[in-house]
């Protein structure tokens, strides 16, 4: 009788473990589908990647990659709403008074004003905030090397370099 109860208990544990693994797999698949289906992903690829794309080499770029923008803006642990607002303010009117990426502006100059609808900017920013952003192969080493310099540069140093 004890062996029978032990076997039944073991069978229940094994069945429940298999169920957990399947649900984890399903969750990962659902997350991937949500990432691909998010309207901000397509907008980012269409509107942003011409200057902030993945295919450019480290030394042959027009602007910083999107992952660099995300990392810099989220550096202060801002809320999703604040992140979206910061993106809208910068994209609608990039100027020296609202710079957050001083090194990028020194390297590439101010980006042009873009007449994108606020809803499009919000969807792009929402996607950036909620999901993992792809990064160029060279980016992680570059980020680690430059992070100390970027973090130490403040607006006063930026103004003095002009």
HELIX and SHEET records of a PDB file:
HELIX    1   1 UNK A    2  UNK A   37  1                                  36    
HELIX    2   2 UNK A   39  UNK A   43  1                                   5    
HELIX    3   3 UNK A   44  UNK A   48  3                                   5    
HELIX    4   4 UNK A   49  UNK A   52  1                                   4    
HELIX    5   5 UNK A   66  UNK A   73  1                                   8    
HELIX    6   6 UNK A   74  UNK A   76  5                                   3    
HELIX    7   7 UNK A   80  UNK A   92  1                                  13    
HELIX    8   8 UNK A   96  UNK A   98  5                                   3    
HELIX    9   9 UNK A  102  UNK A  108  1                                   7    
HELIX   10  10 UNK A  118  UNK A  130  1                                  13    
HELIX   11  11 UNK A  139  UNK A  152  1                                  14    
HELIX   12  12 UNK A  155  UNK A  161  1                                   7    
END                                                                             
